Amino acid sequence: MTGQLAFVESPVQLLNVLEWAHTRASATAAPSAAPAGPDGPAEAVPAGAATAAPGSADAGASARAPRSTNATQGAASPAPALTVVVLSPTDPMSRGQLRRMAQLARDEGLTVHWQEARGGRGALVRTLRELARPLRSAERVIIGDPFSRYVQLLLTLFAPRHLTVVDDGTATMEYAAQVGRGERLVRWHRRSGGLDPRELVLAPVSLLAKKRLAPTSGRTVEIFTSLPVEVPEGITVTENSYAWTRARFGPPLLTGGADLVGTSLVETGVVDAAHYDRVVAELARAHGATRYFAHRRESAEKLHRIAVETGLQVVRPELPLELIARRGPIGRTVVSFPSTVVHTLPLALAGTGVKVAVCEIAPEWLRATASPRAQGFLSGVTGTAAHEVDRLTSRAATQTDRLEFS
């Protein structure tokens, strides 16, 4: 088999495929050197080396520890051609960002194939038929969302010899932990319990996909991430230092104020909308924020309400936030709720003087229907952020929330 095939379903997945390709190319050009991080070359860590779990006492230190692939991957040899297949989503925001990311990928010399994988009746069968041949010939498959039913179905039909998982939000953290414990793959914000009818139908696919997403004697698995992960035995972890982003863009022009980063925690049923709106307003006042960068899954109704009630300029980014921030202009302070950006922005903006802060999610903000794992997972995302990221906590004060540095 020859070639490398990447399946992406979101803009940030495609960004991280570009970062992976850049890191591999750098390692091939200089096989004796590990991929460089924002503060210099990284040191090798053997595959399977222990990394502290999110929320543990050593998590902050281990999360920043340099990581690289094992020594066998340092051999100097031409990298096989990489083809990116975009399994196009249906929402316009994601499609627009993906179109622009696809052009960036083409500019970098990658082959990009746009697949209308969800384009009505017959789309699934058509997609499987068109992708069967390249999948069978691919030496390595790169995916961005191991929880995606579409990706899981593809993996059940075609088993690659080498598999790489790149970041797609915080899913990488949960994937690594669940694979390490041999658990069923379930997104962290989903409530545990019995399977619904759709999940029952797909249960055989999910079971086989779980096996295909784990290393075996005939298959290697790599996680390419900027996040702190529990490293399952037999899986190689490679650090994503956002070297391509820093080399390609910036440094940015800094504005005098602050920018807020939105989240889709309300849309996914985790956080109560009223609590969220109130804290956004408080953050805007406390930090003198003028812009609100919307998550691509935030509803138009919610964004309109935020704009009217807070006076913030709501910005729907045309590219992943790491690229928007690196290109600039960007505020001297960026305030986010627990999400991937509290880990990625310090890397993408290294050396620019931008300060990143994260506002913790208080237990009382959670909806009654939220997953029991939600609070612990979100606390882990915050607790393992880089040491230079400020933590903000909400403490009750009279009838409003008061946000303070902790």
N, C-alpha and C positions, 0 to 999 in steps of 0.2 A: 504493500500500500504506500501511497505517496501523498503529499500535500497536507495542508492544515485547513480545517473548516470551523468557522466561528458562527454560532447562532446567537443573535441578539434580539431582544424585544423591547428595549428601552434605550434612551439616549446615553445614560450613564454606563450601561453595559458596553456600548460601542466605544465610549471614551476609554474604558478600562481595557478593552481589547487593544486599542491603539497604544496604551501604556505598556501592556504586556509585550506587544510586538517590538516596541522601542527597547524595552529591557532585554529581550532576547537578542535583538540585533547588537546591542551594546556588549552583551556577554560573548557573542560570537566574534565580535571585532577584537575584544580583549579577553581571551579565555582565562587568563590568570587572575583577573580582577573580578570581584563580585560586583553586582549592580550598585551604582552609587545612590546614596540617599541624599536628602537635602543638606546634610552636614558633612558629606564625604562618603567614601566607599564603605559598603557594608561588609561585615564579616560573615563567613559561612557558619550556618548552624545545621548540624546533621538532620536529615529527615527523621521525623518522629520525635525531635527534641521537645521537651516539655515547655509549654507556655502557660503562664498563670491564667486562670479562668476569670472572666469578667466579674468584677466585684470583690475579688480576693485581695489580700493585703499587698501582694506583689504584682497585681495586674498592671498598675500604672507603669512600673519599670519595664516589665516584660513586653508590654504593648509597644514600647518605643525601641525594644531591642532589635538590632539589625537582623534581618533574615534573608536567606538566599537559597537557591536550589542546591542540591547536593553536588558533589564533585564530578559525578559522571556526566552531568549536563553542561560542564564547562568545556567539553571537547570542541575544538575549532572545526566547524563544518558549515557549508552554506545552509541557510535556513530554508526549509521547503516553502513554497508559495502559500500565502494565506489568503483565503477567500472568506469574506464576511457575508452571511445570509441574514438579511433583516426579515424576521417574522413579524410583519407589520401589525401593530395594534390598530384598534378602531378609533380611539379618541383623537381629535384633531391636534391637541397640544403635543402629545407624544409623537404623532406622525410628523409634525412640522419640525420638531427638534431632531428627530431621526433623519429627516431629509438633509438637514444642514450638517449633522454629524457624518452622514454618509459621504457628503462632498469632501469634508475634511479628510476622511479615510482615503478617498480616491486621490486626493492631493498628496497623500503620503505614500502612494504607490500600491495600495491594497485594492483588490478586486472586490466590488460590492454588488451583491445581487439582491434586489428588492422583491420579496415574496409576499403576495397578498394572501397570507395564510389564513386569514379570517374573513375572506371576501365572499361570504354567502354560501349557498348550497354548492357542494362539491369541492369547496376550497381545501378541506383536509385531504381528501383523496388525491386531488391534483398536486398538492404540496408534497405528499409522500412519494408520488410517482416521479416528480421532478427532482427530488432530493435523493432518491434511492442510490443512483449511481455515484454522485460525489461522496455520499456518506460511506458507501462500501469501500471506496478508494482512499478515504482519509486516514492518514497515520495518526493525527491528533485532532480531537474535537474540543473546541472551547465553548463554554456556555456561561451565561450570566445569571441564570435563575434556576437552581436545581429544584425549586418547588413548582415550576411551570409545568402544567399538565401537557402542554404541547412538546416541550423539551423531553419530558419523561417518556412520552409516547415514542419519540424519535429514538431515544436510547434503548427502548425495549426492542425495537426492530433492528437496530444496527449497533453493535458493541465496539467502540473504538479501542485501540491498544493503549492510547494515551489520552487522558482527559484532563482539561484545565478548567477550573471554576474561577471566574473573575467576580469582583464585587458587583452587587446590585442592591444598593441600600444596605441595611443591616442583616439581610438574609444570609450572608456568608457566615456570620457568627453563629446563627442558629443551625445552619446546615452542618458546620464542623462539629458542633456539640452533639447534634442528633446522630450523625454518622458514627462519631466516636462511641456513643452509648448504644448503638444498634437500634435506635428508635425509628418509628414511623416518621416520615418527613411531613411536618405540619408547621405552617407559618406561626410565628410567635403570637400574633394577635388573634388567631382563631381559637375559639373555646374548645376545650377538650371534651370528650364524651363520644357518643355513638356517631356513626357515619350517616350522613344524609343520603338520599337515594342516588344522587349523582356520584358521590364518593364511593358508594357501594359498587356501582357499575365500573368505576375506574380503579377499584382496589387492586385487581391483579396487575394493572399497569404500574401503579405506584409501588407495589411490592417488588416487581422485577427491576424497576428503575432504581430503587434503593440499593439493590445489589450492584447495578451497573455504575452507580455513583460512588462505590467503595473500591479500594484497591484490592487486587488479587495477584496471583503469581503471573498472570498474563496481561495485567493492566496496571498502569501507573496513574496516580491521581495527584494533581498539583492544585493548590489554592493560591491564587495571586491576589493579594489583599493589602489594604492599608489599615485594616482593623485588627484588634487583638482577638485571636481565636484560640480555642482549645484545639491543639494539634492531634488529630486522631492518629493512631499507630499506622505507619506505612504511607502516610500522606506527606508530600513535600509542600512546604509553605515558602512562597517567594514574596518579598516585600514590594509593594507598589508605592514608590516614593513620589509619584507624579513628576518624574523627570522629563517626560515628553511635554507635559503642559508647561513646565517652567522654561524649557528650551524653546518652545514654539511661540509663547505669548509673554507679554509684559516686559518689565514690571509695570504695575498699574499706577495710574494717577489716583492719589488719595484725596477724598473729600474731607471736609472738616467734621461731619456728623457721624451718625451711626446708621447701619442698615439692619433690618430684621429679616430673618429667613423663616418662611412659613413651613407648615407641616400638614400632612394629610391625616393626622391622628383623629381628627373629628370625623372625616369621611370614612375611615376604617372602623369607626364605632368604638374607639378606645377612650377618647377624651370628650367630656361634655362641652357642647358648643358655647354655652353661656360663660363657663369658666374660661374657655380659651379666648373668647372675645375680650373679656375683662382684662386678662393678663397681657394680651397684645397691646391694649390701650395703655396699661400701666408701664410696660416696657418702653413704648414709644415716648411717653412723657419723661421717664427716668433717664433715658439715654439720648434724648433729643433726636430720635430717629426720624427720617423723612421718607424712606422707601421701605416697601415690604415686598420681598422676592417670593412670589407664590410658588408653591409646589405644583407640579403639573397635574396632580389629581385633586387639587382643591376646587370646590364648586364655585361657580360664578356667583351664586347667591351669597355665599359666605364672604367672598372677596369684595363684593359690592358693599356689604354691611360693614366690613372693616374699613374700607375707604371712606364711607360716609361718617362713621362714628369716630374715627381717629384722625382723619385728615391725611393719612399716609398715602403716598403714591404707590399704588399696587403695580408691580412689574411682573409680567409673565416672561421669564427668560427664554430667549431663542435657543440657548445651548445649556448644557449642564452648568450648575452654579460655579464649579471649580474653574471653568473656562471664562465665564462672565466676570468672576472676581479677578482672575489673573489678567484679563484684558483691561479691566477697569472702565470707567472710574468706580471706586469702591470706597465705602466709609472706613474711617480709621478704626472703628469698632464694628464687628459683625456679631449680632446676637441671634442665637438659634435655640430651638427646642432640641431634645435628644434625637439625633439622627446621624447619619453617616458624615455630614459636613463638619461636625465637631472633631472628626478625625482627619478628614481630607483637606479642609481649608488650611490648617496650619502647615501642611506639606506643600500645597499648591502656592501658598502665599509666603513661604519661608523667606526671610530676609527683607520683606517689604515694610515691616513696621505695623501691619494690621493686627489688631487684637481680636481674638475670637472668644466669645462668652457663650455659655450654655445655661439655659433656664431649666431647672429641674421640674419634673412633673410631680406635683403633690398628690397624695393618694385621693384626696377629696375631689380632684378634677376628673377622676376616672368614672366612666359610666358603669351602672350596675351590671350591664351585660358584657363588660370588658372581660377578656380572658384573665383568669387568675394569675397567669404568668406575666401579665403586662407590666406591673409595677417593678418587679424584679429585673425584667429585661431592660426596661428603660433606664432604671438606676444603673445597670451595668454599662449601658452605652455612655452615660454621663461619667460614671466613676472611672472608666478606663480611657477617657480622653487625655490628650497630651497635657503634660504638667503646666504648659503655658496657657492653657485654656481656663478662663475664669469661670467659676461656678456661681450661679445665681439661685437663690432659694426664695420661695414665696412663704411668708409668715403672716398669719392673721394679725391685722391691726385695725381696730374699730370695725367699720363695715367694708373696708376694701383690703386688697392684698398689697403688702409692702414687699418689694423685691430688694434683696440685699446681697452683697457679696458674702460668700461663705468661705 
